[in-house]
């Protein structure tokens, strides 16, 4: 059986290893949902709600911080639009209706294959560039692999990390079942630490969490962490991607926007935005990103085509 990851030092000072790792750039914005964006503004779209918080006040504060950040970095007013899904977002960007898009990493892998003009601008990172999903149980659990978890109870953190759900879904499908049929019960827990505590306390048998959250748990509660074991883990996923279309932004605006993201942690407003979205920063696109996207498409092809 695999070993749980040892505690690692983040690549950035003051890294946020809290539960809601993946959330960036777009929160609610229901007023803009499904509408054509206003003219004379930078049009930013998202494939769905990526909120790390269910608190409406925090969502509003994060959204306003984002809008102000974009205005400050690009000099442009901006409107945020929630699309129907990753395919809708890719199509709107390819037809020039949106200039910037925010995708879950695996969604970007799917969208770029269908809309080759889509390009990654920056990656939204929480501690680790490429997040990994870990499925954990108590050490005395007899399961030695995912198949051995059948009939047990699962808790999934409800903190804006849909790749965790994707991993569990595809693992269950490999056994010929949907998660709610594979597991005896599937529940959500707003707080990742509480989810792991539930496993240690025997309230639930299985949890799926990301590496950053697991390392934070090890640091905060080493004794309890020692009662857990890794059953299986995913390959590295691409993180949330801030993307543009190759004909959607002029070079000057693209450079200002990209530079603003990459330097966000050095500015007061940028630091505030990162904190609200539970990120440690934005990364430039690494040389191996294309391979990670290709590996993701191979391991997790989209179901039923476009969404």
ZAVOGU-170812 format. One record per residue (C-alpha): residue number from 1; residue in three letters; z, y, x. Coordinates in Angstrom, 2 decimals. Each point is the difference from the previous one (the first is absolute). Example, Ala and Ser with C-alpha at 12.3 -4.5 7.8 and 13.67 -1.06 7.14 Angstrom:
2
BABA seq type       z       y       x
BABA   1  ALA    7.80   -4.50   12.30
BABA   2  SER   -0.66    3.44    1.37
This chain:
307
BABA seq type       z       y       x
BABA   1  UNK    0.00    0.00    0.00
BABA   2  UNK   -0.65    3.55    1.10
BABA   3  UNK    2.67    2.37    1.20
BABA   4  UNK    0.86    3.29   -1.60
BABA   5  UNK   -1.13    2.98    2.07
BABA   6  UNK    2.39    1.41    2.53
BABA   7  UNK    0.96    3.62   -0.41
BABA   8  UNK   -2.66    2.26    1.48
BABA   9  UNK   -0.04    3.61    1.04
BABA  10  UNK   -2.31    2.17   -2.05
BABA  11  UNK   -2.84    1.76    1.68
BABA  12  UNK    1.35    3.32   -1.23
BABA  13  UNK    3.45    1.62    0.24
BABA  14  UNK    1.92    0.03   -3.24
BABA  15  UNK   -2.11   -2.71   -1.57
BABA  16  UNK    0.58   -0.65   -3.66
BABA  17  UNK    0.61   -3.73   -0.39
BABA  18  UNK    1.00    0.35   -3.62
BABA  19  UNK   -1.19   -2.17   -2.83
BABA  20  UNK   -2.96    1.93   -1.37
BABA  21  UNK   -2.27   -0.15    2.99
BABA  22  UNK   -3.43    0.48   -1.45
BABA  23  UNK   -0.60    3.08   -2.03
BABA  24  UNK   -2.07    2.98    0.87
BABA  25  UNK   -1.91    2.95   -1.26
BABA  26  UNK   -0.22   -0.67   -3.75
BABA  27  UNK    2.77   -0.35   -2.52
BABA  28  UNK   -0.31    0.47   -3.68
BABA  29  UNK   -2.39    2.87   -0.93
BABA  30  UNK   -0.57   -1.37   -3.51
BABA  31  UNK   -1.54    3.26   -1.17
BABA  32  UNK   -2.93   -0.57    2.36
BABA  33  UNK   -0.50   -3.67   -0.83
BABA  34  UNK   -3.56   -0.77   -1.06
BABA  35  UNK   -1.13    3.63    0.10
BABA  36  UNK   -2.67    1.54    2.14
BABA  37  UNK    1.65    2.02    2.77
BABA  38  UNK   -0.15    3.77   -0.08
BABA  39  UNK   -2.62    1.79    2.07
BABA  40  UNK    0.75    1.98    3.18
BABA  41  UNK    2.81   -2.36    1.04
BABA  42  UNK    0.48   -2.97    2.27
BABA  43  UNK   -0.15   -3.01   -2.31
BABA  44  UNK    2.40   -2.78    0.97
BABA  45  UNK    0.00   -3.31   -1.84
BABA  46  UNK    2.23   -3.05   -0.02
BABA  47  UNK   -0.61   -3.56   -1.10
BABA  48  UNK    3.23    0.08   -2.01
BABA  49  UNK    3.58    1.18    0.09
BABA  50  UNK    1.41   -0.43    3.50
BABA  51  UNK    3.41    1.43   -0.74
BABA  52  UNK    2.95   -1.26    2.05
BABA  53  UNK    2.40    1.30   -2.62
BABA  54  UNK    0.33   -0.29   -3.75
BABA  55  UNK    2.02    3.21   -0.12
BABA  56  UNK   -2.21    2.60   -1.72
BABA  57  UNK    1.63    2.92    1.80
BABA  58  UNK   -0.60   -1.62    3.39
BABA  59  UNK   -3.58   -0.81   -0.96
BABA  60  UNK   -0.65    3.60   -0.98
BABA  61  UNK    1.56    1.31    3.22
BABA  62  UNK   -2.08   -2.37    2.10
BABA  63  UNK   -3.21    0.92   -1.79
BABA  64  UNK    0.62    3.72    0.42
BABA  65  UNK    0.81   -0.55    3.67
BABA  66  UNK   -3.29   -1.84    0.42
BABA  67  UNK   -2.04    2.71   -1.69
BABA  68  UNK    1.62    2.68    2.11
BABA  69  UNK   -0.59   -2.05    3.15
BABA  70  UNK   -3.72   -0.44   -0.77
BABA  71  UNK   -0.33    3.72   -0.76
BABA  72  UNK    1.74    0.90    3.24
BABA  73  UNK   -2.06   -2.35    2.16
BABA  74  UNK   -3.46    0.52   -1.54
BABA  75  UNK    0.29    3.45   -1.54
BABA  76  UNK   -1.29   -1.50   -3.23
BABA  77  UNK    1.47   -0.28   -3.46
BABA  78  UNK    0.10   -3.62   -1.07
BABA  79  UNK    0.13   -2.21   -3.03
BABA  80  UNK    1.28   -3.57   -0.09
BABA  81  UNK   -1.67   -2.50   -2.29
BABA  82  UNK    1.17   -3.51   -0.80
BABA  83  UNK   -2.96   -2.35   -0.38
BABA  84  UNK   -0.23   -3.21   -2.00
BABA  85  UNK    0.09   -2.15    3.12
BABA  86  UNK   -1.41   -0.44    3.48
BABA  87  UNK   -3.60   -0.45   -1.17
BABA  88  UNK    0.12    3.12   -2.19
BABA  89  UNK    1.39    1.98    2.92
BABA  90  UNK   -2.65   -1.30    2.40
BABA  91  UNK   -2.77    0.78   -2.48
BABA  92  UNK    1.24    3.55   -0.64
BABA  93  UNK    0.18    0.64    3.73
BABA  94  UNK   -3.47   -1.42    0.58
BABA  95  UNK   -1.45    2.34   -2.66
BABA  96  UNK    1.77    3.07    1.38
BABA  97  UNK    2.44    0.47   -2.88
BABA  98  UNK    2.95   -0.52    2.35
BABA  99  UNK    0.20    0.96    3.67
BABA 100  UNK    3.15   -1.88    1.03
BABA 101  UNK    1.35   -3.33   -1.23
BABA 102  UNK    3.26   -1.88    0.42
BABA 103  UNK   -0.27   -3.79   -0.06
BABA 104  UNK    2.37   -2.85    0.52
BABA 105  UNK   -1.22   -1.54    3.25
BABA 106  UNK   -1.37   -3.18   -1.56
BABA 107  UNK   -1.74    2.10   -2.68
BABA 108  UNK   -1.72    2.03    2.69
BABA 109  UNK   -1.22   -3.24    1.59
BABA 110  UNK   -1.59   -0.92   -3.34
BABA 111  UNK   -1.34    3.48   -0.75
BABA 112  UNK   -1.60    0.58    3.39
BABA 113  UNK   -2.01   -3.20   -0.38
BABA 114  UNK   -1.45    1.27   -3.28
BABA 115  UNK   -0.24    3.67    1.05
BABA 116  UNK   -0.89    0.01    3.72
BABA 117  UNK    0.12    3.80    0.15
BABA 118  UNK    3.79   -0.10   -0.32
BABA 119  UNK    1.75    0.76    3.28
BABA 120  UNK    3.71   -0.14    0.94
BABA 121  UNK    1.51    3.36    0.94
BABA 122  UNK    3.57   -1.04    0.80
BABA 123  UNK    2.53   -2.75   -0.68
BABA 124  UNK    3.31    0.59   -1.78
BABA 125  UNK    2.65   -1.85    1.97
BABA 126  UNK    3.60   -1.02   -0.49
BABA 127  UNK    1.35   -1.23    3.34
BABA 128  UNK   -2.75   -2.61    0.52
BABA 129  UNK   -3.70    0.78   -0.05
BABA 130  UNK   -0.88   -3.27   -1.70
BABA 131  UNK    2.57   -1.15   -2.57
BABA 132  UNK    0.86   -3.69   -0.31
BABA 133  UNK    1.44   -1.67   -3.10
BABA 134  UNK    2.92   -2.40    0.59
BABA 135  UNK    1.17   -2.60   -2.49
BABA 136  UNK    3.67   -0.76    0.64
BABA 137  UNK    2.75   -2.22   -1.42
BABA 138  UNK    3.53   -0.98    0.96
BABA 139  UNK    0.20   -2.24    3.03
BABA 140  UNK    1.18   -2.96   -2.05
BABA 141  UNK   -3.07    0.13   -2.25
BABA 142  UNK   -1.96   -3.24    0.57
BABA 143  UNK   -3.42    1.67   -0.28
BABA 144  UNK   -2.03   -0.24    3.19
BABA 145  UNK   -3.14    1.76   -1.27
BABA 146  UNK   -1.21    1.97   -3.02
BABA 147  UNK   -0.81   -3.16   -1.94
BABA 148  UNK    3.63   -1.03    0.32
BABA 149  UNK    1.08    3.10   -1.95
BABA 150  UNK   -1.53   -1.19   -3.25
BABA 151  UNK    2.43    0.14   -2.90
BABA 152  UNK    2.33    2.45    1.74
BABA 153  UNK    0.75    3.62   -0.98
BABA 154  UNK   -1.71    2.91    1.76
BABA 155  UNK    0.88    3.67    0.34
BABA 156  UNK   -2.70    2.54    0.90
BABA 157  UNK    0.93    3.56    1.03
BABA 158  UNK   -1.42    2.56   -2.41
BABA 159  UNK   -0.52    2.63    2.69
BABA 160  UNK   -3.73    0.63    0.16
BABA 161  UNK   -1.02   -2.88    2.27
BABA 162  UNK   -2.66   -1.85   -2.00
BABA 163  UNK   -1.13   -2.04    3.01
BABA 164  UNK    3.26   -1.97   -0.41
BABA 165  UNK   -1.06   -0.99   -3.50
BABA 166  UNK   -3.54   -0.75    1.20
BABA 167  UNK    1.33   -2.36    2.67
BABA 168  UNK    2.22   -1.87   -2.48
BABA 169  UNK   -2.79   -0.21   -2.57
BABA 170  UNK   -2.48   -1.50    2.44
BABA 171  UNK    2.57   -2.46    1.37
BABA 172  UNK    0.77   -1.17   -3.54
BABA 173  UNK   -3.71   -0.26   -0.78
BABA 174  UNK   -0.42   -2.32    2.97
BABA 175  UNK    2.36   -2.33   -1.90
BABA 176  UNK   -2.11    0.42   -3.14
BABA 177  UNK    2.42    2.22   -1.88
BABA 178  UNK    0.79    3.61   -0.79
BABA 179  UNK    3.30    1.33    1.39
BABA 180  UNK    1.79   -0.06   -3.37
BABA 181  UNK   -0.91   -3.68   -0.34
BABA 182  UNK    0.64   -0.89    3.65
BABA 183  UNK    3.47    1.59    0.01
BABA 184  UNK    2.69   -0.70   -2.57
BABA 185  UNK    0.59    3.76   -0.33
BABA 186  UNK   -1.45    3.14    1.59
BABA 187  UNK    2.03    3.22   -0.07
BABA 188  UNK   -0.26    3.46    1.55
BABA 189  UNK    2.67    1.85    1.92
BABA 190  UNK   -0.29    3.73    0.69
BABA 191  UNK    1.95   -0.23    3.24
BABA 192  UNK   -1.15   -2.39    2.74
BABA 193  UNK    3.49   -0.31    1.45
BABA 194  UNK    1.30   -1.05   -3.40
BABA 195  UNK   -2.79   -2.57   -0.25
BABA 196  UNK    1.01   -1.56    3.31
BABA 197  UNK    3.66    0.13   -0.99
BABA 198  UNK   -0.91   -1.90   -3.15
BABA 199  UNK   -1.47   -2.78    2.13
BABA 200  UNK    3.05   -0.17    2.26
BABA 201  UNK    2.33   -0.01   -3.02
BABA 202  UNK   -1.98   -2.72   -1.76
BABA 203  UNK   -0.98    2.16   -2.97
BABA 204  UNK   -3.66   -0.73    0.80
BABA 205  UNK   -1.52   -2.55    2.35
BABA 206  UNK   -3.02    1.73    1.53
BABA 207  UNK   -0.98    3.54    0.98
BABA 208  UNK   -3.20    1.49    1.34
BABA 209  UNK    0.44    3.14    2.12
BABA 210  UNK   -1.80    1.84    2.75
BABA 211  UNK    0.86   -0.14    3.67
BABA 212  UNK    1.38    3.54    0.21
BABA 213  UNK    2.45   -0.63   -2.84
BABA 214  UNK    1.08   -3.31    1.51
BABA 215  UNK    0.70    1.65    3.34
BABA 216  UNK    1.99    2.73   -1.72
BABA 217  UNK    2.07   -2.68   -1.74
BABA 218  UNK    0.65   -1.73    3.31
BABA 219  UNK    1.25    3.26    1.47
BABA 220  UNK    2.20    0.94   -2.97
BABA 221  UNK    1.35   -3.44   -0.88
BABA 222  UNK   -0.40   -2.35    2.98
BABA 223  UNK    2.43   -2.56   -1.40
BABA 224  UNK   -1.84   -0.29   -3.27
BABA 225  UNK   -3.36    0.06    1.76
BABA 226  UNK    1.14   -3.04    1.97
BABA 227  UNK    0.27   -1.96   -3.25
BABA 228  UNK   -3.72    0.39   -0.71
BABA 229  UNK   -3.00   -1.93    1.25
BABA 230  UNK   -3.71    0.63   -0.01
BABA 231  UNK   -2.00   -2.48   -2.06
BABA 232  UNK   -3.42    1.56    0.57
BABA 233  UNK   -1.63    3.32    0.79
BABA 234  UNK   -3.37    1.65   -0.50
BABA 235  UNK   -2.53    1.03    2.55
BABA 236  UNK    0.13    3.75    0.73
BABA 237  UNK   -1.27    2.13   -2.88
BABA 238  UNK   -1.77    3.32    0.47
BABA 239  UNK    2.33    2.83   -1.09
BABA 240  UNK   -0.77    2.70   -2.52
BABA 241  UNK   -3.26    1.70    1.02
BABA 242  UNK   -0.92    3.65   -0.46
BABA 243  UNK   -3.78   -0.12   -0.21
BABA 244  UNK   -3.03    2.26   -0.34
BABA 245  UNK   -3.69   -0.56   -0.71
BABA 246  UNK   -2.39    0.70    2.84
BABA 247  UNK   -1.77    2.62   -2.14
BABA 248  UNK    3.03    1.33   -1.83
BABA 249  UNK    1.67    2.38    2.47
BABA 250  UNK   -1.35    2.50    2.49
BABA 251  UNK    1.05   -0.65    3.59
BABA 252  UNK    2.31    3.01    0.22
BABA 253  UNK    1.99   -0.95   -3.13
BABA 254  UNK    0.14   -3.64    1.06
BABA 255  UNK    1.37    0.92    3.41
BABA 256  UNK    2.64    2.35   -1.46
BABA 257  UNK    1.12   -2.60   -2.50
BABA 258  UNK    0.12   -2.85    2.53
BABA 259  UNK    1.79    2.10    2.62
BABA 260  UNK    2.50    1.14   -2.62
BABA 261  UNK    0.82   -3.59   -0.93
BABA 262  UNK    0.32   -1.18    3.59
BABA 263  UNK    2.29    2.91    0.88
BABA 264  UNK    2.02   -0.02   -3.23
BABA 265  UNK    3.19   -1.19    1.68
BABA 266  UNK   -0.01    3.08    2.25
BABA 267  UNK    0.14    2.50   -2.85
BABA 268  UNK    2.80    0.76   -2.42
BABA 269  UNK   -2.13   -0.39   -3.12
BABA 270  UNK   -1.57   -3.15    1.41
BABA 271  UNK    3.40   -1.49    0.75
BABA 272  UNK    1.10    0.73   -3.55
BABA 273  UNK   -3.10   -1.71   -1.39
BABA 274  UNK    0.51   -3.06    2.18
BABA 275  UNK    3.61   -0.28   -1.11
BABA 276  UNK   -0.91    0.26   -3.68
BABA 277  UNK   -2.67   -2.67    0.39
BABA 278  UNK    2.19   -2.21    2.21
BABA 279  UNK   -2.38    0.01    2.92
BABA 280  UNK    0.52    0.32    3.73
BABA 281  UNK   -3.38    1.64    0.54
BABA 282  UNK   -3.77   -0.24   -0.05
BABA 283  UNK   -1.99   -1.87    2.63
BABA 284  UNK   -3.50    0.51    1.31
BABA 285  UNK   -2.38   -2.87   -0.72
BABA 286  UNK    0.53   -2.67    2.70
BABA 287  UNK   -2.73   -2.03    1.66
BABA 288  UNK    1.03   -3.22   -1.74
BABA 289  UNK   -0.03    1.45   -3.51
BABA 290  UNK   -3.43   -1.37   -0.86
BABA 291  UNK    1.14   -3.51    0.90
BABA 292  UNK    3.14    0.35   -2.13
BABA 293  UNK   -2.15    1.06   -2.96
BABA 294  UNK   -2.38   -2.93    0.53
BABA 295  UNK    2.90   -2.45    0.26
BABA 296  UNK    1.48    1.43   -3.20
BABA 297  UNK   -3.26   -0.37   -1.93
BABA 298  UNK   -0.25   -3.60    1.15
BABA 299  UNK    3.59   -0.92   -0.88
BABA 300  UNK    0.27    2.11   -3.16
BABA 301  UNK   -3.39    0.47   -1.66
BABA 302  UNK    0.07    2.10   -3.18
BABA 303  UNK    0.30   -2.00   -3.18
BABA 304  UNK   -2.61    0.49   -2.66
BABA 305  UNK   -1.95    2.50    2.08
BABA 306  UNK    0.75    3.68   -0.60
BABA 307  UNK    3.16    1.19   -1.61
